[in-house]
Amino acid sequence: MGADVIDGYMTDLGSRLRGSRRQVRDLLTETRDSLTDATEAHLGRGLTEHEAQKRAVDEFGPVREIANEYQTELAVAYGTRTLIWLAVVLPLMHMAWEYGRMLFIGPWQDFGTVPPSWYLFVAKANDLTSGIASGVALVALVLGRLLARKYDAKLLAKLGATTALAAVGAVLLGNLSIIAATAHLDPARLVQSLPMTFASAATWIVIVRLGLLARRSLSCATIVA
C-alpha cells in the first residue's frame, strides 16, 4: 500500500480540478514530477518507499489547499482564453455576416420597400451588440491584467467569467430579436438566400460555442474555494 501514496494524492487532486484539459494535465504532470523527485531524495536519506512518499506528500501540502491554488490559476487562464475569443471572434463573425448579406441579398432598399423604422432600430441595435460585447470583453481582459497584482485573482476570475457570459447573452438576445422582428415583418426574408441561411446557422453555432466557453469559464471560477 505504501507505493500508492502519491497515486492516491494525484487522483484526489485531479478530481478537484476543472479547466483546460491540457493545463490540468500539465499541472498534474509537474506535481507528480515534484513528488517523485522529493521521494527519491528521501529514499536517499534511508527512508522506506512508503515513508518517502508520505514525507514528500506532506511537504508538498494538503490536497485541498493545492487544488484551490491550482483551480484559481486554471480559472484565470480559462477566463482569459474566453475573453480573447469573444474580443476577436464576435467582430469577425459580424463582419463576415454583413459582407455575405451585401453579396447575396443586398442593401435593405433592395427588398422592394424600406423596412419600418422600428425594424431598422432592432437591426441597428443587433449590429451594435456584437461590437459592444467585443469591446467589453477586451476591456475586461485588459483591466484583469492590470489589476491582477492588486486584487484577489479568484475575484477577478469570477468577474471575467461573468462578463463573458453577459456578453454572449447580449449577442444571443440581439440575434433572437432580429430573427423575431424579421419573422414578424416578412417571414420569407428568413429563407430568401440559401448561402445566408447557412451563414446564419454558422453564426448560431459560434454563439453557442462561445456561450459554452463562457459557462465553463464561470463554472471553473465558481468552484474556487
C-alpha positions as CSV (number, residue, x, y, z in Angstrom):
1,M,0.0,0.0,0.0
2,G,2.9,2.4,0.7
3,A,3.7,2.7,-3.0
4,D,0.3,4.1,-3.7
5,V,0.6,7.3,-1.5
6,I,1.5,9.5,-4.5
7,D,-1.0,7.9,-6.8
8,G,-3.8,8.5,-4.2
9,Y,-2.7,12.1,-3.8
10,M,-2.7,12.6,-7.5
11,T,-6.1,11.0,-8.0
12,D,-7.6,13.2,-5.3
13,L,-6.0,16.3,-6.7
14,G,-7.1,15.6,-10.3
15,S,-10.7,15.0,-9.3
16,R,-10.9,18.5,-7.8
17,L,-9.6,20.5,-10.8
18,R,-11.7,21.9,-13.7
19,G,-10.4,23.8,-16.7
20,S,-8.5,23.3,-19.9
21,R,-7.6,19.6,-20.2
22,R,-4.1,20.5,-21.4
23,Q,-3.4,22.8,-18.5
24,V,-4.8,20.4,-15.9
25,R,-2.6,17.7,-17.4
26,D,0.4,19.9,-17.3
27,L,-0.2,20.9,-13.7
28,L,-0.7,17.3,-12.6
29,T,2.5,16.3,-14.5
30,E,4.5,19.0,-12.8
31,T,3.1,17.9,-9.4
32,R,3.9,14.2,-9.9
33,D,7.4,15.1,-11.1
34,S,8.0,17.2,-7.9
35,L,6.6,14.5,-5.7
36,T,8.8,11.9,-7.4
37,D,11.9,14.0,-7.0
38,A,11.2,14.6,-3.4
39,T,10.5,10.9,-2.8
40,E,13.9,10.0,-4.4
41,A,15.6,12.5,-2.2
42,H,14.0,10.9,0.9
43,L,14.9,7.4,-0.3
44,G,18.5,8.6,-0.5
45,R,18.3,9.5,3.2
46,G,17.3,5.9,4.2
47,L,13.5,6.1,4.3
48,T,11.3,3.3,3.1
49,E,9.3,3.8,-0.1
50,H,6.1,4.4,1.9
51,E,7.8,6.8,4.3
52,A,9.5,8.7,1.5
53,Q,6.3,9.1,-0.5
54,K,4.3,10.2,2.6
55,R,7.0,12.7,3.6
56,A,7.0,14.1,0.0
57,V,3.2,14.5,0.0
58,D,3.2,16.1,3.5
59,E,5.8,18.6,2.4
60,F,4.0,19.4,-0.8
61,G,0.9,20.5,1.1
62,P,-2.7,19.4,1.8
63,V,-4.5,18.4,-1.4
64,R,-7.4,20.9,-0.7
65,E,-5.0,23.8,-0.5
66,I,-3.0,22.8,-3.5
67,A,-6.2,22.2,-5.5
68,N,-7.5,25.6,-4.6
69,E,-4.3,27.3,-5.7
70,Y,-4.3,25.3,-9.0
71,Q,-8.0,26.0,-9.6
72,T,-7.5,29.7,-9.3
73,E,-4.8,29.5,-11.9
74,L,-7.0,27.4,-14.2
75,A,-10.0,29.7,-13.7
76,V,-7.9,32.8,-14.6
77,A,-6.4,31.1,-17.7
78,Y,-9.8,29.8,-18.9
79,G,-11.4,33.2,-18.4
80,T,-8.7,34.9,-20.2
81,R,-9.0,32.5,-23.1
82,T,-12.7,33.0,-23.3
83,L,-12.5,36.8,-23.3
84,I,-9.9,36.7,-26.1
85,W,-12.2,34.5,-28.1
86,L,-15.1,37.0,-27.6
87,A,-12.9,40.0,-28.4
88,V,-11.7,38.5,-31.6
89,V,-14.5,36.2,-32.9
90,L,-17.5,38.5,-32.4
91,P,-16.4,41.3,-34.7
92,L,-15.1,38.9,-37.3
93,M,-18.3,37.0,-37.2
94,H,-20.4,40.1,-37.6
95,M,-18.2,41.5,-40.5
96,A,-18.4,38.2,-42.3
97,W,-22.2,38.0,-42.0
98,E,-22.6,41.6,-43.2
99,Y,-20.4,41.0,-46.1
100,G,-22.4,37.9,-47.1
101,R,-25.6,39.8,-46.7
102,M,-24.5,42.6,-49.1
103,L,-23.1,40.0,-51.5
104,F,-26.1,37.6,-51.6
105,I,-29.0,39.8,-50.6
106,G,-28.0,43.5,-51.0
107,P,-28.9,46.6,-49.0
108,W,-32.2,47.0,-47.3
109,Q,-33.6,49.1,-50.1
110,D,-33.3,46.1,-52.5
111,F,-36.1,44.4,-50.7
112,G,-38.6,46.4,-52.6
113,T,-39.7,48.7,-49.8
114,V,-37.7,50.3,-47.0
115,P,-38.4,48.4,-43.7
116,P,-40.2,50.4,-41.0
117,S,-38.2,52.5,-38.5
118,W,-38.7,50.0,-35.6
119,Y,-37.2,47.2,-37.7
120,L,-34.2,49.3,-38.6
121,F,-33.8,50.2,-34.9
122,V,-33.7,46.5,-34.0
123,A,-31.3,45.7,-36.8
124,K,-29.0,48.6,-35.8
125,A,-29.1,47.5,-32.1
126,N,-28.2,44.0,-33.1
127,D,-25.3,45.3,-35.2
128,L,-24.0,47.3,-32.2
129,T,-24.4,44.4,-29.8
130,S,-21.5,42.4,-31.2
131,G,-19.2,45.4,-31.3
132,I,-20.1,46.4,-27.7
133,A,-19.8,42.9,-26.4
134,S,-16.4,42.5,-28.1
135,G,-15.3,45.9,-26.6
136,V,-16.5,44.9,-23.1
137,A,-14.6,41.6,-23.4
138,L,-11.4,43.5,-24.5
139,V,-11.7,46.0,-21.6
140,A,-12.3,43.2,-19.1
141,L,-9.2,41.4,-20.4
142,V,-7.0,44.5,-20.2
143,L,-8.3,45.5,-16.7
144,G,-7.9,42.0,-15.5
145,R,-4.2,42.1,-16.4
146,L,-3.7,45.5,-14.9
147,L,-5.5,44.7,-11.6
148,A,-4.1,41.1,-11.2
149,R,-1.4,42.3,-8.8
150,K,-3.7,44.4,-6.7
151,Y,-6.8,42.3,-6.3
152,D,-7.6,38.7,-5.5
153,A,-7.2,36.5,-8.6
154,K,-10.2,34.5,-7.5
155,L,-12.5,37.5,-7.6
156,L,-11.0,38.7,-11.0
157,A,-11.6,35.2,-12.4
158,K,-15.3,35.3,-11.4
159,L,-15.8,38.8,-12.7
160,G,-14.2,38.0,-16.0
161,A,-16.3,34.8,-16.4
162,T,-19.5,36.7,-15.5
163,T,-18.6,39.5,-18.0
164,A,-18.0,36.9,-20.7
165,L,-21.3,35.2,-20.0
166,A,-23.2,38.5,-20.0
167,A,-21.5,39.5,-23.3
168,V,-22.6,36.2,-25.0
169,G,-26.1,36.6,-23.6
170,A,-26.4,40.1,-25.1
171,V,-25.3,38.8,-28.5
172,L,-27.8,36.0,-28.2
173,L,-30.6,38.4,-27.3
174,G,-29.7,40.6,-30.2
175,N,-29.8,37.8,-32.7
176,L,-33.1,36.5,-31.3
177,S,-34.5,40.0,-31.5
178,I,-33.7,40.4,-35.2
179,I,-35.0,37.0,-36.1
180,A,-38.2,37.7,-34.3
181,A,-38.5,41.1,-35.9
182,T,-37.9,39.7,-39.4
183,A,-40.3,36.8,-38.9
184,H,-43.0,39.4,-37.8
185,L,-42.2,41.7,-40.8
186,D,-41.8,39.2,-43.5
187,P,-41.0,35.5,-42.7
188,A,-39.9,34.9,-46.3
189,R,-36.8,37.0,-45.7
190,L,-35.5,34.4,-43.2
191,V,-35.0,31.9,-46.1
192,Q,-34.5,34.3,-49.0
193,S,-30.9,33.3,-49.6
194,L,-29.6,29.8,-49.1
195,P,-26.0,30.9,-48.6
196,M,-27.1,33.3,-45.9
197,T,-29.2,30.6,-44.3
198,F,-26.1,28.6,-43.9
199,A,-24.2,31.7,-42.7
200,S,-26.9,32.2,-40.1
201,A,-26.6,28.6,-38.9
202,A,-22.9,29.0,-38.7
203,T,-23.4,32.2,-36.6
204,W,-25.6,30.3,-34.2
205,I,-23.0,27.6,-33.9
206,V,-20.4,30.1,-33.0
207,I,-22.6,31.9,-30.5
208,V,-23.5,28.5,-28.8
209,R,-19.8,27.6,-28.7
210,L,-18.9,31.0,-27.1
211,G,-21.7,30.5,-24.7
212,L,-20.4,27.1,-23.6
213,L,-16.9,28.6,-23.2
214,A,-18.3,31.4,-21.0
215,R,-20.4,29.0,-19.0
216,R,-17.5,26.7,-18.4
217,S,-15.3,29.7,-17.5
218,L,-17.8,30.7,-14.8
219,S,-18.0,27.1,-13.6
220,C,-14.2,27.0,-13.2
221,A,-14.2,30.2,-11.3
222,T,-17.1,29.4,-9.1
223,I,-15.7,26.2,-7.7
224,V,-12.7,28.1,-6.4
225,A,-12.9,27.9,-2.6
